[in-house]
Amino acid sequence: MSREKANMKGCEYKNTILHENVKDTTYATKRDKPILSAGKETIQVEYEPCLLLRKPQVIRDILVKNFNYFCDRSTSPDSKDRLSSASLAFIKNPAWKVLKSTLTPLFTLRKLKIMVDLMLKSADNLDTNFESMRRIFVDSRNNLTYLLAGEGQMLDVKDIFGKLATDMIGSTVFGIEMNSLLDSNAEFRKMGKEIFNFTSNRSYEMLAMFFYPKIAHLADTYFFGKKSYFDWDDLIARALIFFTGGFETTSTAMSFALYEFVLHPEIQNKLRKEILDAMILLTNQTRKFSVGSLPYLDMVISEILRKYPVMPFIDRQTVKTYQMPNSNLLIEKGTRIFISLLGIHYDPQYFPDPEKFDPKRFSQGSRSNIPTYAYMPFGKGPHMCIGYVLVCSGAQLIVSGNVRYVCAFNLSPSACGDESSRGNDC
C-alpha cells in the first residue's frame, strides 16, 4: 500500500523488493515523471524512501541552484576506513569545502599544460605493447575487446589501457615513472588492480557502501581494503582519489572507444583522417596538438562518455529541510537523493535512438539541443569531478597523440567473424 513517509511530505512511496530499488536507481527507465519512483515519486533504499530524479530542471536545482541544501553525498564509508573517510569523494561538509579549495589550484589550465608532456611520455610506451599485435578481437555479447598477439595470445585491451592510465597518473600526480606498460609486475599496477578487482564479494561490498551504508558498516566494508592503513592517512587519501578517479575513467573510456571503432569503421576512418590532418610531428617526436582543431575527436569522446558513463548514478543527501519549488513536496534533512545518469543518457527525449553510437549528437549544430543537465558524465555543480579536464585530456592524448598506433590497425569486421585484422593476416 502506498503511503506518505515522514521525511518526505507530499510524496507517496511504495514498498518494493531490494534489488528492484537498486535497478531503478541505476537505470530509471520510466520517463514520464520528473521525480521518479519504483512506485510513485520515491524509491526505498535501506527501509527509507529516497528521491530518484531525472528531469534536467529539477536536477539543476539540486546540484547547483540549491546546492547548500544538498552539499553532502549520501555514501558514507565506515569511520574505521580512514582512507575513504578522508577522501574528497566521501568526506562531508564543512571539511569537504576546505579540502576542495586546497585541491582545485592543482588543475589550472597552466598546470594542465605542464602535464601534457608527462602524459605523452607515458603514452610513448604504448607503442611497444602494440608492435607485436596482429588482430583485434571483439566479444560483442559481453562488450569486451581483446588484442591478439603473436603465438595466439589474447590480451585484454582494458588491461593495457589500465596500465597506461596508471603510468599517466603516476607521472602527473605522484611524479613517479611507474613503467606499468613495460613491467606487468610494477608495484603500483598491482595496487591498482587490487582496488578495482571486482569479484562477486567485492561487488556486493561496493553495492552496500553506496546504497546500504548501515549494512556496510556492520560488515566492516573498506573501499581501499582493510590493509590500507598509513600514518599519513589524509595525504594518502588525497593522492588515492586522483588515482582511482583517473584510472577507471580513462581505461574504461579508451576500451569502449576501441570497441566502437571496430563496430563502426566509418567513424574510425573519419577520426583517423582528422588526426592525420591536424597532427604535427616535431623532430624530437613530441606530439603537439590543439584540441580545438580536433572537433570530431571531442565528439567521439563525448559520445563514449554518454553511452558508457563510469558511474551510472549521482548521489546526494539533504543537509537541511528543503521545499521543492512549485510543489508541495517537502524533503527533510537526511533524505537521500539519486540521479540516474544511465537513465538520462539513454532517454530518447534527449538522445534519439540512444543505443546507437553516434558522435554527431555532439556536433556544433546538435550539441546546443541537449539540455545542460541531460548530459553530465562527470556530474555538475560544486561536486563535479575535480579532475575531469585531466581525464579528458588524457583520453584525447591517447588517441590523437599516438597517431602511429591509431593508424596501425584497420579496425573493421573481417571474414574471421567478430575479429579485426592488421593487414590481411587472418
NORGIGI-V943044 format. One line per field, one symbol per residue. phi: phi as a letter, one per 40 degrees, with the letter a starting at -180 (. if undefined). psi: psi as a letter, one per 40 degrees, with the letter a starting at -180 (. if undefined). burial: + if it has 9 or more other C-alpha atoms within 8 Angstrom, else -. Layout:
BEGIN
phi: ???
psi: ???
burial: ???
END
This chain:
BEGIN
phi: .cacbdcacgbcabcbcdccccccccbfccbbbcbbacbbbbbbbfgbcbcbbacdcccdcccbdbdccbcbcccbcccccccccccccbcccccccccccccdccbcdccccccdcccccccdccdcccdccbabbbcccbfbbbbbcdggccbcccccccccccccccccccgbccfcccbccdcccccccccbcccdccccccdcccbbdccccccfcbccgcccbbcbdccccccccccccccccccccccccccccccbcccdcccdcccccccbccccgccbabdccbccdccccccdcccbccbcabbabccadbccdfaccbbcdgccbbbccccccbcccbbdfccccbccdbcdccccccddccbacbgagdcddcbccccccccccccccbccccccbccadbcchcbbbcgbcb
psi: hiihideghehiihhiiddddddddddgeheehdhiidcceiihhfehiiihiehddddddddcdfddefeiidhgihdegddddeiddeiiieddddddddddeefiddddddedddddddddeddddedeidihhhgddefihihhiieehhhhdddddddddddddddddefhhdfddeheehdddddddddfggiddddddddddddgddddddefhhdeideghidfddddddddddddddddddddddddddddddegdddddddddddddeihhideehhhihddegdddddddddddddghdheihiihheihhhhifiehhhihehihihhdddddeheddgigdehhgeedfiddddeehideehgdeaiadeihdfddddddddddddddgddddediggihieebfihihaeh.
burial: ---++-+++-++++++---+++++++++----+++++++++++++---++++++++-+++++++-++-++++++++++--++++++++-++----+--++---+--+---++--++++++-++++++++---+++++++---+++++++-----++++++++++++++++++-----+-++----+-+++-+--+------++-+++++++++-+++---+++---------++-+++++++++++++++++++++++++++-++--+--++-++--++------++++----++++++++++++++-++-+++++++++++++----+++++++++++++++++++--++--+--+-+-+++--++--++-+++++-++--+---+--++++++++++++++-++--++++++---+++++----
END
